[in-house]
Amino acid sequence: MNMAPPTYDDGTIRCDDQGIAIRRYYPWGAKTIRYASIRGVETLPLTGANKVRRWRIWGSGDFVHWWNFDPNRPKKVVALVLDVGHRVRPTITPDDAAAVARIIAEKSPQ
């Protein structure tokens, strides 16, 4: 990531001109994904049948979605699933999911 001011930063998710940084993705640190690598973004409601997913604080329960560490996830109602062309998809819960989805849509070459 470059040193330009971020366009979004809530402490766990940071978007700048180059890509998105998912803090606390790995036990040892962040995962950086360039916008060019993102094929699509799916909004996943954390209500109804998916309500149990909001209790996934970190890791994966289905070997498809990988959740970064977010102790505030049980209070959130929507997640973003990032399609990066691999079986395992980073799944994030930014404080402002609509803003992050909009930034990714604007900056991804789709």
DSSP file (Angstrom, degrees, kcal/mol; ACC not computed):
  #  RESIDUE AA STRUCTURE BP1 BP2  ACC     N-H-->O    O-->H-N    N-H-->O    O-->H-N    TCO  KAPPA ALPHA  PHI   PSI    X-CA   Y-CA   Z-CA
    1    1 A M              0   0    0      0, 0.0     2,-0.1     0, 0.0    19,-0.0   0.000 360.0 360.0 360.0 147.4    0.0    0.0    0.0
    2    2 A N        -     0   0    0      1,-0.1    16,-0.1     3,-0.0    15,-0.0  -0.275 360.0-108.4 -88.9-179.9    1.2    3.5   -0.7
    3    3 A M  S    S+     0   0    0     -2,-0.1    -1,-0.1     2,-0.0     0, 0.0   0.289  74.7 123.5 -95.2  10.3    1.4    6.4    1.7
    4    4 A A  S    S-     0   0    0      1,-0.1     3,-0.1     0, 0.0    13,-0.0  -0.352  78.0 -88.1 -65.1 150.7   -1.5    8.4    0.2
    5    5 A P        -     0   0    0      0, 0.0    12,-0.2     0, 0.0    -1,-0.1  -0.347  50.9-107.8 -61.1 141.0   -4.3    9.2    2.6
    6    6 A P        -     0   0    0      0, 0.0    10,-0.3     0, 0.0     3,-0.2  -0.332  10.9-147.0 -69.4 151.4   -6.9    6.5    2.7
    7    7 A T  S    S+     0   0    0      8,-2.4     2,-0.3     1,-0.3     9,-0.2   0.647  90.4  13.0 -87.1 -17.6  -10.3    6.9    1.2
    8    8 A Y  E     +A   15   0A   0      7,-1.8     7,-2.9    92,-0.0    -1,-0.3  -0.952  65.5 162.5-155.6 137.3  -11.7    4.8    3.9
    9    9 A D  E     +A   14   0A   0     -2,-0.3     5,-0.2     5,-0.2     7,-0.0  -0.802   9.7 163.6-158.9 114.9  -10.3    3.5    7.2
   10   10 A D        -     0   0    0      3,-1.9     4,-0.1    -2,-0.3    -1,-0.1   0.262  68.4 -94.9-113.5  10.1  -12.3    2.1   10.2
   11   11 A G  S    S+     0   0    0      2,-0.4     3,-0.1     1,-0.1    -2,-0.0   0.003 121.3  45.5 100.6 -29.3   -9.4    0.4   12.0
   12   12 A T  S    S+     0   0    0      1,-0.3    11,-2.8    10,-0.0     2,-0.4   0.681 114.6  41.1-112.8 -31.4  -10.0   -3.1   10.5
   13   13 A I  E     - B   0  22A   0      9,-0.2    -3,-1.9    80,-0.1    -2,-0.4  -0.972  64.2-175.6-121.9 132.1  -10.5   -2.2    6.8
   14   14 A R  E     -AB   9  21A   0      7,-2.2     7,-3.1    -2,-0.4     2,-0.5  -0.989   2.9-171.2-131.6 125.0   -8.5    0.4    4.9
   15   15 A C  E     +AB   8  20A   0     -7,-2.9    -8,-2.4    -2,-0.4    -7,-1.8  -0.956  16.3 157.2-113.6 131.3   -9.1    1.5    1.3
   16   16 A D        -     0   0    0      3,-2.3   -13,-0.0    -2,-0.5    -2,-0.0  -0.626  60.1 -72.6-132.3-164.0   -6.6    3.7   -0.5
   17   17 A D  S    S+     0   0    0    -12,-0.2    18,-0.1    -2,-0.2     3,-0.1   0.765 127.4  42.7 -67.0 -25.8   -5.8    4.4   -4.2
   18   18 A Q  S    S-     0   0    0      1,-0.2    17,-1.5    16,-0.1    18,-0.3   0.825 119.9 -63.0 -92.2 -36.1   -4.0    1.0   -4.7
   19   19 A G  E     - C   0  34A   0     15,-0.3    -3,-2.3    16,-0.1     2,-0.4  -0.956  58.6 -57.0 176.7-162.4   -6.3   -1.5   -2.9
   20   20 A I  E     -BC  15  33A   0     13,-2.9    13,-2.9    -2,-0.3     2,-0.5  -0.921  32.5-154.8-115.3 135.7   -7.8   -2.7    0.3
   21   21 A A  E     -BC  14  32A   0     -7,-3.1    -7,-2.2    -2,-0.4     2,-0.8  -0.951   4.8-158.8-109.9 123.9   -6.0   -3.8    3.4
   22   22 A I  E >   -BC  13  31A   0      9,-3.4     9,-2.0    -2,-0.5     3,-0.8  -0.877  16.8-148.0-103.3 103.5   -7.8   -6.2    5.7
   23   23 A R  E 3  S+     0   0A   0    -11,-2.8     7,-0.1    -2,-0.8    46,-0.1  -0.386  76.3  16.2 -72.8 149.8   -6.2   -5.9    9.1
   24   24 A R  E 3  S+     0   0A   0     44,-0.1    45,-2.8    -2,-0.1    -1,-0.2   0.822  81.9 132.2  57.2  35.6   -6.0   -8.9   11.4
   25   25 A Y  E <  S+     0   0A   0     -3,-0.8     5,-0.2     4,-0.8    34,-0.2   0.920  72.6  31.7 -76.7 -48.5   -6.7  -11.2    8.4
   26   26 A Y  E >  S- C   0  29A   0      3,-2.8     3,-1.1     1,-0.1    43,-0.1  -0.682  93.1-111.1-101.0 160.3   -3.8  -13.5    9.4
   27   27 A P  T 3  S+     0   0    0      0, 0.0    -1,-0.1     0, 0.0     3,-0.1   0.804 121.1  44.8 -59.0 -26.5   -2.6  -14.2   12.9
   28   28 A W  T 3  S-     0   0    0      1,-0.1     2,-0.3     2,-0.0    -4,-0.0   0.451 124.8 -66.0 -99.5  -1.7    0.6  -12.3   12.0
   29   29 A G  E <   -C   26   0A   0     -3,-1.1    -3,-2.8    -7,-0.0    -4,-0.8  -0.999  69.1 -17.3 158.2-156.4   -1.0   -9.3   10.1
   30   30 A A  E     -     0   0A   0     -2,-0.3     2,-0.4    -6,-0.2    -7,-0.2  -0.380  37.6-137.3 -90.7 161.2   -2.9   -7.9    7.3
   31   31 A K  E     -C   22   0A   0     -9,-2.0    -9,-3.4    -2,-0.1     2,-0.5  -0.979  17.6-154.7-114.9 131.5   -3.9   -9.0    3.8
   32   32 A T  E     -C   21   0A   0     -2,-0.4     2,-0.5   -11,-0.2   -11,-0.2  -0.922   9.8-173.2-109.6 130.6   -3.6   -6.5    1.0
   33   33 A I  E     -C   20   0A   0    -13,-2.9   -13,-2.9    -2,-0.5     2,-0.2  -0.984  18.5-136.9-125.2 121.8   -5.7   -7.0   -2.1
   34   34 A R  E >   -C   19   0A   0     -2,-0.5     3,-1.8   -15,-0.2     4,-0.5  -0.502  22.0-121.7 -73.8 145.5   -5.3   -4.8   -5.2
   35   35 A Y  G >  S+     0   0    0    -17,-1.5     3,-1.5     1,-0.3    -1,-0.1   0.849 111.8  63.3 -56.6 -34.8   -8.5   -3.5   -6.8
   36   36 A A  G 3  S+     0   0    0    -18,-0.3    -1,-0.3     1,-0.3   -17,-0.1   0.730  99.2  55.4 -63.5 -21.2   -7.4   -5.2  -10.1
   37   37 A S  G <  S+     0   0    0     -3,-1.8     2,-0.7     2,-0.0    -1,-0.3   0.586  85.3  95.2 -86.8 -11.0   -7.6   -8.6   -8.3
   38   38 A I    <   +     0   0    0     -3,-1.5    46,-0.2    -4,-0.5     3,-0.1  -0.728  46.8 179.1 -88.9 116.2  -11.2   -8.2   -7.2
   39   39 A R        -     0   0    0     44,-3.3     2,-0.3    -2,-0.7    -1,-0.2   0.729  65.0 -23.1 -86.1 -24.5  -13.6   -9.8   -9.6
   40   40 A G  E     -D   83   0B   0     43,-1.0    43,-2.9     2,-0.0     2,-0.4  -0.967  51.6-129.6-177.0 163.3  -16.7   -9.0   -7.7
   41   41 A V  E     -D   82   0B   0     -2,-0.3     2,-0.4    41,-0.2    41,-0.2  -0.997  17.7-163.3-130.3 128.4  -18.2   -8.1   -4.3
   42   42 A E  E     -D   81   0B   0     39,-2.5    39,-3.0    -2,-0.4     2,-0.5  -0.932  16.7-135.1-111.8 134.0  -21.3   -9.9   -2.9
   43   43 A T  E     -D   80   0B   0     -2,-0.4    37,-0.2    37,-0.2    -2,-0.0  -0.782  20.5-165.8 -87.0 125.8  -23.3   -8.4    0.0
   44   44 A L  E     -D   79   0B   0     35,-3.2    35,-2.5    -2,-0.5     2,-0.1  -0.930  12.6-141.0-116.1 107.4  -24.0  -11.1    2.6
   45   45 A P  E     -D   78   0B   0      0, 0.0    33,-0.3     0, 0.0     5,-0.1  -0.436   1.1-149.6 -67.3 140.5  -26.7  -10.2    5.1
   46   46 A L  S    S+     0   0    0     31,-2.9     2,-0.2    -2,-0.1    32,-0.1  -0.224  70.4  86.2-102.5  42.0  -25.9  -11.3    8.6
   47   47 A T  S >  S+     0   0    0     30,-0.1     3,-1.8     6,-0.0     4,-0.1  -0.769  79.8  11.9-129.8 174.0  -29.6  -11.7    9.5
   48   48 A G  G >  S-     0   0    0      1,-0.3     3,-1.6    -2,-0.2     4,-0.3  -0.313 134.5  -1.3  59.3-130.4  -32.1  -14.5    9.0
   49   49 A A  G 3  S+     0   0    0      1,-0.3     3,-0.5     2,-0.1    -1,-0.3   0.771 138.6  53.2 -64.0 -26.2  -30.5  -17.8    8.0
   50   50 A N  G X> S+     0   0    0     -3,-1.8     3,-1.5     1,-0.2     4,-0.6   0.368  75.9 103.3 -89.6   4.7  -27.1  -16.2    8.0
   51   51 A K  G X4 S+     0   0    0     -3,-1.6     3,-1.1     1,-0.3     4,-0.3   0.839  73.6  61.4 -57.6 -33.7  -27.4  -14.8   11.6
   52   52 A V  G >4 S+     0   0    0     -3,-0.5     3,-1.5    -4,-0.3    -1,-0.3   0.804  93.0  66.6 -63.6 -28.1  -25.2  -17.5   12.9
   53   53 A R  G X4 S+     0   0    0     -3,-1.5     3,-1.9     1,-0.3    -1,-0.2   0.773  84.6  70.3 -65.7 -25.4  -22.3  -16.2   10.7
   54   54 A R  G << S+     0   0    0     -3,-1.1    -1,-0.3    -4,-0.6    -2,-0.2   0.708  91.9  60.4 -66.6 -15.8  -22.1  -12.9   12.6
   55   55 A W  G <  S+     0   0    0     -3,-1.5     2,-1.3    -4,-0.3    -1,-0.3   0.467  74.4 104.7 -88.7  -2.0  -20.6  -15.0   15.5
   56   56 A R    <   +     0   0    0     -3,-1.9     3,-0.1     1,-0.2    14,-0.1  -0.688  47.3 176.9 -77.4  97.9  -17.7  -16.1   13.3
   57   57 A I        -     0   0    0     -2,-1.3    13,-1.9     1,-0.3     2,-0.3   0.829  63.1  -9.4 -76.4 -33.1  -15.1  -13.8   14.9
   58   58 A W  S    S+     0   0    0     11,-0.2    -1,-0.3    -3,-0.1     2,-0.2  -0.960 107.0  17.9-162.8 145.4  -12.2  -15.0   12.9
   59   59 A G  B    S-E   67   0B   0      8,-2.6     8,-2.8    -2,-0.3     2,-0.4  -0.589  84.5 -54.6  97.6-153.8  -11.4  -17.8   10.5
   60   60 A S        -     0   0    0     -2,-0.2     6,-0.1     6,-0.2    -2,-0.0  -0.983  26.4-179.8-135.3 141.6  -13.6  -20.1    8.4
   61   61 A G  S    S+     0   0    0     -2,-0.4    -1,-0.1     4,-0.3     5,-0.1   0.498  93.9  30.7-110.2 -10.7  -16.5  -22.4    9.2
   62   62 A D  S    S-     0   0    0      3,-0.4     4,-0.1     0, 0.0    -2,-0.0   0.336  99.4-118.9-130.7   4.9  -17.1  -23.6    5.7
   63   63 A F  S    S+     0   0    0      2,-0.3     3,-0.1     1,-0.1    -3,-0.0   0.651 103.0  73.3  61.7  17.6  -13.7  -23.5    4.0
   64   64 A V  S    S+     0   0    0      1,-0.3    25,-4.1    24,-0.1     2,-0.4   0.637  88.9  51.3-119.2 -47.9  -15.1  -20.9    1.5
   65   65 A H  E     - f   0  89B   0     23,-0.2     2,-0.5    25,-0.0    -3,-0.4  -0.811  64.5-163.2 -97.4 131.9  -15.4  -17.7    3.5
   66   66 A W  E     - f   0  90B   0     23,-2.4    25,-3.1    -2,-0.4     2,-0.5  -0.967   9.5-158.1-116.5 118.8  -12.4  -16.4    5.5
   67   67 A W  E     -Ef  59  91B   0     -8,-2.8    -8,-2.6    -2,-0.5    25,-0.2  -0.803  11.0-134.2 -98.7 129.7  -13.3  -13.8    8.1
   68   68 A N        -     0   0    0     23,-0.9     2,-0.4    -2,-0.5   -43,-0.2  -0.370  45.8 -79.7 -71.4 162.2  -10.7  -11.4    9.5
   69   69 A F        +     0   0    0    -45,-2.8   -11,-0.2   -43,-0.1    -1,-0.1  -0.520  63.9 157.2 -67.6 118.8  -10.6  -10.9   13.2
   70   70 A D    >   -     0   0    0    -13,-1.9     3,-1.9    -2,-0.4    -1,-0.0  -0.773  23.7-173.6-145.7  95.2  -13.4   -8.5   14.1
   71   71 A P  T 3  S+     0   0    0      0, 0.0    -1,-0.1     0, 0.0   -13,-0.1   0.651  87.6  59.4 -66.6 -12.6  -14.7   -8.7   17.7
   72   72 A N  T >  S+     0   0    0      1,-0.2     3,-1.8     2,-0.1     4,-0.3   0.427  73.9 101.5 -92.5   0.8  -17.5   -6.2   16.8
   73   73 A R  G X   +     0   0    0     -3,-1.9     3,-2.2     1,-0.3    -1,-0.2   0.845  69.3  65.2 -56.1 -38.4  -18.9   -8.5   14.1
   74   74 A P  G 3  S+     0   0    0      0, 0.0    -1,-0.3     0, 0.0    -2,-0.1   0.736 101.7  52.0 -59.7 -18.1  -21.8   -9.7   16.3
   75   75 A K  G <  S+     0   0    0     -3,-1.8     2,-0.2   -21,-0.1    -2,-0.2   0.500  96.5  88.3 -91.2  -5.5  -23.2   -6.1   16.2
   76   76 A K    <   -     0   0    0     -3,-2.2     3,-0.1    -4,-0.3    19,-0.1  -0.596  56.2-162.1 -99.5 157.0  -23.0   -5.8   12.4
   77   77 A V        +     0   0    0     -2,-0.2   -31,-2.9     1,-0.2     2,-0.3   0.455  69.4  44.8-117.3  -3.9  -25.8   -6.8    9.9
   78   78 A V  E     -D   45   0B   0    -33,-0.3     2,-0.3    16,-0.2    -1,-0.2  -1.000  55.1-169.2-145.4 144.5  -23.9   -7.0    6.6
   79   79 A A  E     -D   44   0B   0    -35,-2.5   -35,-3.2    -2,-0.3     2,-0.5  -0.876  18.4-133.7-124.0 159.4  -20.7   -8.6    5.3
   80   80 A L  E     -DG  43  92B   0     12,-3.0    12,-2.6    -2,-0.3     2,-0.6  -0.974  12.2-155.3-115.4 127.6  -18.9   -8.2    2.0
   81   81 A V  E     -DG  42  91B   0    -39,-3.0   -39,-2.5    -2,-0.5     2,-0.6  -0.910  12.5-149.6-103.4 119.0  -17.6  -11.3    0.2
   82   82 A L  E     -D   41   0B   0      8,-3.0     2,-0.9    -2,-0.6   -41,-0.2  -0.798   1.9-149.0 -95.9 120.4  -14.7  -10.5   -2.1
   83   83 A D  E     +D   40   0B   0    -43,-2.9   -44,-3.3    -2,-0.6   -43,-1.0  -0.789  27.2 163.8 -86.8 109.7  -14.3  -12.7   -5.2
   84   84 A V        -     0   0    0     -2,-0.9    -1,-0.1     2,-0.3     3,-0.1   0.138  64.5 -94.6-113.6  16.8  -10.6  -12.8   -5.8
   85   85 A G  S    S+     0   0    0      1,-0.3     2,-0.3     2,-0.1    -2,-0.1   0.594  93.9 101.1  85.0  11.0  -10.6  -15.8   -8.2
   86   86 A H  S    S-     0   0    0      2,-0.2    -1,-0.3     1,-0.1    -2,-0.3  -0.812  82.1-111.4-122.2 164.8   -9.8  -18.4   -5.5
   87   87 A R  S    S+     0   0    0     -2,-0.3     2,-0.5    -3,-0.1    -1,-0.1   0.926 104.5  65.1 -60.6 -46.0  -12.0  -20.9   -3.7
   88   88 A V  S    S-     0   0    0    -23,-0.1    -2,-0.2    -4,-0.1   -23,-0.2  -0.688  75.9-160.4 -83.8 127.7  -11.5  -19.1   -0.4
   89   89 A R  E     -f   65   0B   0    -25,-4.1   -23,-2.4    -2,-0.5    -6,-0.1  -0.928  20.0-120.8-113.8 124.6  -13.0  -15.7   -0.4
   90   90 A P  E     -f   66   0B   0      0, 0.0    -8,-3.0     0, 0.0     2,-0.5  -0.428  29.9-162.5 -59.0 131.5  -12.1  -12.9    2.0
   91   91 A T  E     -fG  67  81B   0    -25,-3.1   -23,-0.9   -10,-0.2     2,-0.3  -0.982  11.9-178.4-124.5 121.2  -15.2  -11.9    3.9
   92   92 A I  E     - G   0  80B   0    -12,-2.6   -12,-3.0    -2,-0.5   -25,-0.0  -0.816  26.7-154.4-124.2 156.1  -15.2   -8.6    5.7
   93   93 A T        -     0   0    0     -2,-0.3   -14,-0.1   -14,-0.2   -21,-0.1  -0.663  23.2-175.4-128.1  76.2  -17.5   -6.6    7.9
   94   94 A P    >   -     0   0    0      0, 0.0     3,-0.6     0, 0.0   -16,-0.2  -0.306  37.4-116.6 -67.0 157.3  -16.5   -2.9    7.6
   95   95 A D  T 3  S+     0   0    0      1,-0.3     2,-0.5   -82,-0.1     0, 0.0   0.869 115.5  32.4 -61.2 -36.2  -18.3   -0.4    9.7
   96   96 A D  T 3> S+     0   0    0      1,-0.1     4,-1.9     2,-0.1    -1,-0.3  -0.763  72.1 172.6-122.1  83.3  -19.7    1.2    6.5
   97   97 A A  H <> S+     0   0    0     -3,-0.6     4,-2.6    -2,-0.5     5,-0.2   0.848  77.2  56.5 -62.5 -36.2  -20.1   -1.7    4.1
   98   98 A A  H  > S+     0   0    0      1,-0.2     4,-2.2     2,-0.2    -1,-0.2   0.902 107.1  49.2 -63.5 -40.6  -21.9    0.4    1.5
   99   99 A A  H  > S+     0   0    0     -3,-0.3     4,-2.4     2,-0.2    -2,-0.2   0.915 112.6  47.0 -65.3 -43.3  -19.0    2.9    1.3
  100  100 A V  H  X S+     0   0    0     -4,-1.9     4,-2.5     2,-0.2     5,-0.2   0.914 112.1  50.0 -66.1 -42.8  -16.4    0.1    0.9
  101  101 A A  H  X S+     0   0    0     -4,-2.6     4,-2.3     1,-0.2    -1,-0.2   0.898 111.9  49.2 -61.8 -39.8  -18.5   -1.6   -1.8
  102  102 A R  H  X S+     0   0    0     -4,-2.2     4,-2.3    -5,-0.2    -2,-0.2   0.912 110.7  49.5 -65.7 -43.0  -18.8    1.7   -3.6
  103  103 A I  H  X S+     0   0    0     -4,-2.4     4,-2.1     2,-0.2     5,-0.2   0.924 112.2  48.0 -61.9 -45.4  -15.0    2.3   -3.4
  104  104 A I  H  X S+     0   0    0     -4,-2.5     4,-2.2     1,-0.2    -1,-0.2   0.919 111.8  49.9 -62.9 -43.2  -14.3   -1.2   -4.7
  105  105 A A  H  < S+     0   0    0     -4,-2.3     5,-0.3     1,-0.2    -1,-0.2   0.889 112.9  47.0 -62.8 -38.5  -16.8   -0.7   -7.6
  106  106 A E  H  < S+     0   0    0     -4,-2.3    -1,-0.2     1,-0.2    -2,-0.2   0.858 120.8  36.0 -69.6 -35.8  -15.3    2.6   -8.5
  107  107 A K  H  < S+     0   0    0     -4,-2.1    -2,-0.2    -5,-0.2    -1,-0.2   0.623  94.2  93.3 -99.4 -15.2  -11.7    1.5   -8.5
  108  108 A S  S  < S-     0   0    0     -4,-2.2     2,-1.8    -5,-0.2   -72,-0.1  -0.648  75.9-128.8 -82.6 134.0  -11.9   -2.1   -9.8
  109  109 A P              0   0    0      0, 0.0    -1,-0.1     0, 0.0    -3,-0.1  -0.561 360.0 360.0 -81.2  81.3  -11.4   -2.5  -13.5
  110  110 A Q              0   0    0     -2,-1.8    -5,-0.0    -5,-0.3    -3,-0.0   0.412 360.0 360.0-108.2 360.0  -14.5   -4.5  -14.3
